Each structure stands twice: as structure tokens, then as C-alpha cells.
Amino acid sequence: MPFWGQKDDANKPQQPDQQNVQNEAVKFNSLEEAYNSLLNSKIKSPAIDLAIKMSDMILEYAIKERASDVHIESQSQNLRVRFRIDGILHDVLSVPKNSQLPLTQRIRVLSGFDPEPPSTYRNEEGRFQKLINNRAIQVRVSSFPTINGEKLVLRVLDKAQLGLDIEQLGMDAETMAIIKRVVRNPYGIFFITGSTGSGKTTTMYAMLKNINTPAINIITLEDPVEYRLEGINQSQINIKTGFTWSEGLRTVLRQDPDVIMVGEIRDYDTAEISLRSALTGHLLFTTIHTINAPSTIERLFEMGIPPFLMASSMIGAMSQRLVRKVCPKCSKRAAPPGEASVNEFIRNLDPFEAKIVKELLIQPNAEYRVANEDGCPECRGTGYLGRTGIFELMLMNEDIRREVLNHSTTDVIKKVAISKGRMRTLLMDGILKARAGVTTLAEVIRVTATMV
């Protein structure tokens, strides 16, 4: 079999020619220009070298463009590469398929797969690390069979770009102060909820980092382990070997933990063990898939968790989303929304919540901005640059506990959390960030549309 490159070749010193390839790549304005230049050199380079250079170029451009994911797709006639930047997919390369450039085989070998996809198609998952411009980049790879051939998705994990400090997450001062108190609770369970890609894992890592000292035994159960954190005992779930979430959690409890992070609550067993652990002197952080913070209660009800266990062990729940920030170079000032449009917008909201939202929208002294439709080179013509979080923090109090014990609906719990728990919804927090000129009202509405 031809040499494709070793899985750990990123850990070895780069050869001069490989370093030159990376320096050469930055001369081009786009991945398409770099690709065409690479093809023109095919007389001098064998196919394997082209594949190695091309895979490095794709990763280099992904880092340069701040891409979180790289999609390499086989269309009927074309090879298509897309980058997910600030949560939105962008086409960066669409060229005719070229059998002389075995790109997917190169990535498959780096990921620990066989060079060729299996004859009986199945999804595969792997990971590798590459040294790109003197930065160690971790890449998680997922393979998926389609009717046109294999599709690869590369999750780019750039530790240099990861904001692991609570101060970098985008919380306002009040929310951040509360979270810093939450992570120092002696026991209890705290839930973080949000859609896929909303930054839940990053938030949990930031919370763990804030309390990570030699005096505290922190253990995590994850699937997968995205980032390696110094001083924290991280464990990878492996269902094939029997190391499931529930089995892993039972084992963790015998490891004398002070703080436990469970990557996700998925079923009754994991939820029940987690909540009972929180009652016996452990501090637990975990994620759960719900639309907002109050619906965490209903989700646990659906799993069969008794109300008394929730009421006595829960510290609270926080929902989050990521919104794009306006480009500081090309964004423009915007007029505040008129009262008629505000009234139409809040028409379907609960009256109590609608009153607060209306006040936030029409209060004077706002610094509303609007994204420039044409953009600028800094933001790649999108009008947005980077992302920040919006948060909905619900802390348990006596009023909410009473509703939990009464098995109240999510709507009732949400109303009580807003009125008596001073909870700010995702929409409210987004409006505040739009008022400050961090993002736009259009972006906030796009991200929170399902809640309006």
C-alpha cells in the first residue's frame, strides 16, 4: 500500500517542503486559487503529495477563516468544500472531481480509517492532530455514505480560538457573578441546555476551569472528549466496551469526586443517578436537550424523575444560543423599531413577558446596529464577524420548587421564573445585546424564532 502519512505525523517536526507548502498557501486569496495552483504543479508532484498538500491547505484556510466545521462532499460531478463560519455554511470550493487527487483517502488514513471506504457502507468516526502554522489543531472526523460517494465532516478544534474563561462567553456582569457562585456550590446539579452547536460544552469547560485547583477532584464523562484540560480527569464513553453513561457515572462515584461533569443526560438511569449524586454531596454539571431553561423540568418529568428529587437537588438550569456579532468595521447605526412593529412582534408572547420585551425594545438610548449587506473584506462580505452567547438563567427558589412539586407545566414554571425568579429569557438577553450594538435585532430574532 502507498504511504499516505501517519496518524501522528503532526507531532513530528515538519519537513522543510511541508513548511513551504503552508507558507505558499497564504499567498492565495482563496482556497480555489490554491487548488488550481496545486493542480498546475501535478507534473512535478505525485498524487499522494498533492493529497497531502491539499488537505493541509484546507485546514490552513479553515483556521484562517475561523471555521468550526469543514464539509467535504462528493456531488455527482464535483468535489465541494464548505466551511461553517459563525454558524453559517459558505461554499469555498466547487471543482470537477479529480481521480489524481485522492483527498478523501488522505483524510481517512489520518483519521485512523482504511484508505478506501468499506464495501458495506457505514458511518465512521475518528480524529487526528495536525500542526498548522505552528499551532496544534485537533480535528474530529465523521464519515457518512451518500448516493454520490463519501461525505466527510471535519470538526476543527483550535484551542487557541477557544474562549475557556467565563469572562469570554458573553455573559453580562450579573449573570457571570451568579455562575461564579453556582460553580462553588458544595453540592447540587446544574443543567445547561441548548441546540447542537450552541456552545454548551465550551460553557461547561469554562466553568470547570474556573474552579480547577489541586484541592478539587474533577472528573468528566464525555462523548467525545473535545478538548484536553490539564488537571481534570476526563473519560471517554465507549458503548462498545460497556462503558455507558450510567455505568461510567456509577464508576465515577467510586473515585472520590468533588465535581462531576456528565456530557449529556439522555435517559432515566443517567438522570436518576446524577440527581441522587447531587443529593449526597457532589456538584454536578450536565447538558440536556430542551428548548429553554424552564422546559428542563418537563424533560426530566418525561424521563420519569420524581418531583421531590428535582426540587431538592437542582441548583438551576441555563439555556444558551450563539448569535453573530456585527462587523465593527462596516456595520451601520439603525433606528429603533417603531411601536406598531413592536406590538406586532410581541402579539404571540405571554402578556407578562410581552410587556418586558416591549419595554426593552422601545427604551431610549439604544445603540442599535444593522449589518452592512455588502460587508467588507474583514467580514468576508457577510456583515458579521464572530459570535457571542445569549443566556437564559433560571435559578431554583421556593416558588419554582413549589411548582415542580405540583407538577406544573413549562409555561407556568417559565412565568414564575420571570416574575419571581428574575429570569431573563433568551429573547430578552438578545435584545439587550442588540441595544448595546453587539449584534442586530434581526440576528436575535433569527436565533430565537422558535420561542416567539
C-alpha positions in Angstrom: 0.0 0.0 0.0 1.4 3.5 -0.8 2.4 5.7 2.1 -0.3 8.2 3.0 1.1 9.7 6.2 0.9 8.5 9.7 -1.9 9.4 12.1 0.5 11.2 14.5 2.6 12.9 11.8 1.5 16.3 13.3 3.6 15.6 16.4 6.8 15.2 14.4 8.9 18.2 13.2 7.7 19.4 9.8 9.9 18.7 6.9 11.1 21.8 5.0 8.9 21.1 2.0 5.8 20.8 4.1 6.5 24.1 5.8 7.0 25.7 2.4 3.6 24.4 1.4 1.9 26.2 4.3 3.9 29.4 3.6 2.9 29.1 -0.1 -0.8 28.7 0.7 -1.1 32.1 2.4 -0.2 33.8 -0.9 -3.6 32.9 -2.4 -6.8 34.8 -1.7 -9.0 31.8 -1.8 -8.9 28.0 -1.5 -9.9 27.8 -5.1 -6.8 29.7 -6.2 -4.6 27.5 -4.1 -6.3 24.4 -5.5 -5.8 25.5 -9.1 -2.1 26.3 -8.4 -1.7 22.9 -6.9 -3.1 21.1 -10.0 -0.8 23.1 -12.2 2.2 21.5 -10.3 0.9 17.9 -10.8 3.7 17.1 -13.3 6.2 17.6 -10.6 4.2 16.0 -7.7 2.8 12.5 -7.4 -0.9 12.1 -6.5 -0.1 11.3 -2.8 1.9 14.5 -2.4 -1.0 16.5 -3.9 -3.5 15.0 -1.5 -1.2 15.8 1.5 -0.7 19.3 0.4 -4.4 19.8 -0.4 -5.6 18.5 3.0 -3.1 20.8 4.7 -4.3 23.8 2.7 -8.0 23.1 3.5 -7.2 23.0 7.2 -5.0 26.1 7.0 -7.8 28.1 5.3 -10.3 26.8 7.8 -8.2 28.2 10.6 -7.6 31.4 8.8 -11.4 31.9 8.2 -12.3 30.8 11.8 -14.3 27.8 10.5 -15.7 25.4 13.1 -16.5 22.7 10.6 -15.3 21.6 7.1 -17.7 19.7 4.9 -16.0 17.7 2.0 -18.8 16.5 -0.2 -18.9 14.3 -3.3 -21.5 15.6 -5.7 -22.5 13.9 -9.0 -19.6 15.5 -11.0 -18.0 17.9 -8.5 -16.0 17.9 -5.3 -17.5 20.5 -3.0 -15.9 22.0 0.1 -17.9 24.2 2.6 -16.8 26.0 5.8 -19.2 26.7 8.7 -18.2 30.2 9.8 -20.0 31.9 12.7 -22.7 29.2 12.4 -23.4 29.6 8.7 -22.2 27.4 5.8 -20.2 29.0 3.0 -19.1 27.4 -0.3 -15.3 27.8 -0.6 -14.5 25.2 -3.3 -16.5 23.5 -6.1 -14.4 21.8 -8.7 -14.7 18.8 -11.0 -13.8 15.5 -9.4 -10.1 14.6 -10.0 -9.0 11.0 -9.5 -5.4 12.2 -9.5 -6.1 14.0 -6.1 -7.1 11.3 -3.6 -8.1 13.9 -0.9 -10.6 11.8 1.0 -8.2 8.8 1.2 -5.6 11.0 2.8 -8.1 12.3 5.4 -9.4 8.8 6.0 -5.9 7.5 6.9 -5.2 10.5 9.2 -8.4 9.7 11.0 -7.4 6.0 11.5 -9.8 4.6 8.8 -8.8 2.3 6.0 -7.8 4.3 2.9 -10.9 3.1 1.0 -14.5 3.3 2.3 -15.8 -0.2 3.3 -17.8 -2.1 0.7 -20.8 -2.3 3.1 -21.2 1.4 3.8 -21.3 2.6 7.4 -20.6 5.8 9.2 -17.1 6.0 10.8 -15.7 8.4 13.4 -12.1 9.3 14.1 -9.8 12.1 15.0 -6.2 13.4 14.4 -4.0 16.3 15.2 -2.1 18.5 12.8 0.5 21.2 13.2 -0.8 24.2 11.2 1.3 27.3 11.2 3.0 26.1 14.5 -0.4 25.6 16.1 -1.6 22.1 17.2 -5.1 21.7 15.7 -7.3 18.8 16.7 -9.7 17.5 14.1 -12.6 15.2 14.7 -13.8 13.4 11.5 -17.2 11.9 10.7 -17.7 9.8 7.6 -21.1 9.4 6.1 -22.2 7.4 3.0 -24.3 9.2 0.3 -25.6 8.1 -3.1 -22.8 10.1 -4.7 -20.0 8.8 -2.5 -18.5 9.6 0.8 -19.2 12.8 2.7 -16.6 13.9 5.4 -17.2 16.5 8.1 -14.2 17.7 9.9 -14.8 19.5 13.3 -11.9 21.9 13.7 -10.9 22.2 17.4 -8.5 25.1 17.6 -7.5 25.5 21.3 -6.1 29.0 20.6 -9.5 30.2 19.5 -11.4 28.6 22.3 -12.6 31.0 25.0 -12.3 28.9 28.1 -12.7 31.7 30.5 -16.1 32.6 31.8 -15.4 36.3 31.0 -15.1 35.4 27.3 -18.5 33.7 26.9 -20.6 36.9 26.5 -22.4 36.9 29.8 -23.4 40.2 31.4 -21.8 41.1 34.8 -24.8 39.9 36.8 -25.2 36.5 35.1 -21.4 35.9 35.3 -21.4 36.7 39.1 -24.2 34.2 39.6 -22.5 31.5 37.6 -19.3 32.0 39.6 -21.3 31.4 42.7 -23.0 28.3 41.2 -19.7 26.6 40.4 -18.7 27.0 44.1 -21.8 25.3 45.5 -20.8 22.3 47.7 -23.4 20.1 46.0 -26.4 20.1 43.6 -26.9 19.6 39.9 -26.9 22.4 37.3 -28.2 21.9 33.8 -27.0 23.6 30.6 -29.4 23.3 27.6 -29.3 24.5 24.0 -29.3 23.3 20.4 -26.4 21.5 18.8 -23.5 23.9 18.3 -24.8 26.4 20.8 -21.6 26.3 22.9 -22.8 24.2 25.8 -19.6 22.2 26.1 -17.5 25.3 25.9 -19.5 26.8 28.8 -19.1 23.8 30.9 -15.3 23.7 30.3 -15.1 27.4 31.3 -17.0 26.6 34.5 -14.7 23.7 35.3 -11.6 25.8 34.5 -12.8 28.5 37.0 -12.7 26.0 39.9 -9.9 23.8 38.8 -7.4 23.6 41.7 -5.3 20.8 43.2 -7.7 20.7 46.1 -10.7 19.6 44.0 -11.1 16.3 42.3 -12.9 17.0 39.0 -14.0 14.0 36.8 -15.8 14.2 33.4 -17.7 11.8 31.4 -17.8 12.8 27.7 -18.7 11.5 24.3 -16.5 12.6 22.7 -13.8 14.3 24.7 -13.4 17.5 22.7 -10.6 19.3 24.5 -7.9 18.0 26.9 -7.9 20.1 30.1 -4.9 20.0 32.3 -5.6 18.9 35.9 -9.0 17.4 35.1 -9.7 13.7 34.9 -11.6 13.3 31.6 -13.2 10.0 30.5 -14.5 8.9 27.1 -17.8 7.0 26.9 -17.4 3.7 24.9 -20.7 1.8 24.5 -19.0 -1.0 22.5 -16.9 -1.9 25.6 -19.9 -1.5 28.0 -18.7 1.9 29.4 -22.0 3.6 29.1 -23.2 6.8 30.6 -24.9 5.1 33.6 -22.0 2.6 34.1 -19.5 5.4 33.8 -21.3 7.5 36.4 -21.5 4.6 38.8 -17.8 4.2 38.4 -17.0 7.9 38.8 -18.9 7.9 42.2 -16.3 5.4 43.5 -13.5 7.7 42.5 -14.0 10.2 45.4 -15.1 13.1 43.2 -15.9 16.6 44.3 -17.2 17.8 40.9 -18.6 15.7 38.1 -19.3 16.8 34.6 -21.7 14.5 32.6 -21.6 15.3 28.9 -25.3 14.7 28.4 -28.4 13.4 30.3 -30.1 11.0 27.8 -32.2 8.6 29.8 -33.8 7.8 33.2 -30.8 5.8 34.6 -28.3 8.6 34.0 -30.7 11.3 35.2 -31.7 9.4 38.3 -28.1 8.6 39.3 -27.0 12.2 38.6 -29.7 13.8 40.7 -29.2 11.4 43.6 -25.5 12.0 43.4 -26.2 15.7 43.8 -28.1 15.0 47.0 -25.2 13.1 48.5 -22.6 15.9 48.4 -21.4 16.1 44.8 -21.6 19.1 42.5 -22.7 18.0 39.0 -22.8 19.9 35.7 -24.5 18.4 32.7 -26.3 19.2 29.5 -29.8 18.2 28.4 -31.7 18.8 25.1 -34.6 21.2 25.7 -35.7 24.4 24.0 -35.3 26.7 27.1 -34.3 26.6 30.8 -37.8 26.0 32.3 -38.5 23.1 30.0 -35.7 21.2 31.6 -38.2 20.3 34.4 -40.7 18.9 31.9 -38.0 16.9 30.2 -37.0 15.3 33.5 -40.7 14.5 34.2 -40.8 12.7 30.8 -37.9 10.6 31.8 -39.7 9.5 35.0 -37.8 11.5 37.6 -39.9 12.1 40.7 -40.7 15.8 41.5 -39.2 15.7 45.0 -35.8 14.6 43.6 -35.7 17.6 41.2 -36.9 20.1 43.8 -34.3 19.0 46.3 -31.2 18.5 44.1 -31.5 21.1 41.3 -29.5 24.4 41.6 -30.9 25.6 38.3 -30.7 25.5 34.5 -29.2 27.8 31.9 -30.2 27.8 28.2 -27.9 29.4 25.6 -27.6 30.2 21.9 -24.9 31.8 19.8 -25.6 35.0 17.9 -23.3 36.6 15.3 -21.7 39.9 16.2 -21.9 42.8 13.8 -18.7 43.6 12.0 -17.1 46.6 13.8 -15.6 47.9 10.5 -18.7 48.1 8.3 -21.9 47.9 10.4 -24.2 50.9 10.5 -26.3 52.7 13.0 -30.0 51.7 13.0 -33.2 53.4 14.1 -35.1 51.7 16.9 -38.2 49.7 15.9 -41.5 51.6 15.8 -44.2 50.9 18.4 -46.5 49.4 15.7 -43.9 46.8 14.6 -43.1 46.0 18.3 -46.8 45.4 19.1 -47.0 43.0 16.1 -43.8 41.2 17.2 -45.0 40.6 20.8 -48.5 39.6 19.8 -48.0 35.9 20.4 -45.9 36.2 23.6 -47.3 35.7 27.1 -48.7 39.1 28.2 -46.3 39.4 31.2 -43.3 38.5 29.0 -44.6 40.7 26.2 -44.7 43.8 28.5 -41.0 43.3 29.4 -39.9 42.7 25.8 -41.8 45.8 24.6 -40.1 48.0 27.3 -36.7 46.7 26.3 -37.3 47.3 22.6 -38.6 50.9 22.9 -36.5 52.2 25.8 -34.5 55.2 24.7 -30.6 55.5 24.4 -30.2 52.2 22.5 -27.2 51.7 20.2 -28.9 49.5 17.6 -26.8 48.5 14.6 -27.6 46.8 11.3 -25.2 44.6 9.3 -23.9 46.0 6.0 -25.4 43.9 3.3 -22.3 44.2 1.1 -20.0 43.6 4.0 -16.2 44.3 3.8 -13.0 42.2 3.4 -12.8 41.9 7.2 -16.1 40.0 7.5 -15.9 38.3 4.1 -18.8 40.3 2.8 -21.3 38.9 5.4 -21.7 42.0 7.7 -20.9 39.8 10.7 -17.7 38.9 12.5 -17.5 36.4 15.3 -20.2 35.2 17.7 -21.2 35.7 21.3 -23.6 33.9 23.6 -27.1 34.9 24.8 -28.2 33.2 28.0 -31.3 32.4 30.0 -30.5 31.6 33.6 -33.2 30.0 35.9 -32.2 29.5 39.5 -34.3 27.3 41.7 -36.2 29.2 44.5 -39.1 28.3 46.8 -41.7 29.5 44.3 -40.2 27.3 41.4 -39.8 24.3 43.8 -43.5 24.6 44.7 -44.4 24.5 41.0 -42.1 21.5 40.4 -43.7 19.6 43.3 -47.2 20.5 41.9 -46.0 19.0 38.5 -46.8 22.4 36.8 -46.4 22.9 33.1 -43.4 24.6 31.4 -45.4 27.7 30.7 -46.3 28.1 34.4 -42.8 27.5 35.6 -41.5 30.0 33.0 -43.9 32.7 34.2 -42.9 32.1 37.8 -39.2 32.1 36.9 -39.6 35.5 35.1 -41.9 37.2 37.7 -40.4 35.8 41.0 -37.0 34.5 39.9 -36.0 37.5 37.9 -35.2 35.2 34.9 -34.2 36.9 31.7 -35.3 34.9 28.6 -33.0 34.3 25.7 -35.0 36.8 23.7 -34.6 39.4 26.4 -30.9 38.9 26.7 -30.5 39.0 22.9 -32.4 42.3 22.8 -30.1 43.8 25.5 -27.1 42.8 23.3 -28.7 44.3 20.3 -29.4 47.5 22.2 -25.7 47.6 23.1 -24.7 47.3 19.4 -23.1 43.9 19.8 -25.5 42.2 17.4 -28.6 43.0 15.4 -32.3 42.6 16.2 -32.6 40.5 13.0 -29.9 38.1 14.2 -31.6 37.8 17.7 -34.9 37.1 16.1 -33.4 34.5 13.7 -31.8 32.6 16.6 -34.8 32.8 19.0 -37.5 32.4 16.4 -38.9 29.2 17.9 -39.5 31.0 21.2 -41.5 33.9 19.8 
